[in-house]
Amino acid sequence: MSDTFSTPPPGTPPAADTADSSAASAAVMKFKSCRWRRPPEDGPECCAHRDVLPIAGVNFNPEAWCPDCEFFKLRRTPKKRDDYGSRY
């Protein structure tokens, strides 16, 4: 008797889990780059947007909120100011 189902090599996750984890990691990446993310230094890491925080609370799950977020705005790194710049 031969086995008609092929098994993946050891250490390879099943295809369904790969799709779920890639979607989850995309949501987490989007959350980490969002301007509304409260950093861990300021308390629990969550979405600080005034419309999301009352509903989602501080026990925030990026997979539930971030993929379809209409409030997403990319966090920008501040530009370094030149105190002695070309103003004069």
HUFENGI-V508815 format. One line per field, one symbol per residue. phi: phi as a letter, one per 30 degrees, with the letter a starting at -180 (. if undefined). psi: psi as a letter, one per 40 degrees, with the letter a starting at -180 (. if undefined). burial: I if it has 9 or more other ideal C-beta (glycine too) atoms within 8 Angstrom, else O. Layout:
phi: ???
psi: ???
burial: ???
//
This chain:
phi: .cddcdcddeicddddddddddddddddddddcddddddedckddadcddccedddidddceddcdecddcdbddcdddddcdcdddc
psi: hihehiiiiiehiiddddddddddddddddddeieehhiddeahhihehdddddddaeghhddddddfheehhhhihiihihdfafd.
burial: OOOOOOOOOOOOOOOOOIOOIOIIOIIIOIIOOIOIIIOOOOOOOIIIOOOIIOOIOOOIOIIOIIIOIOOIOOOOOOOOOOOOOOOO
//
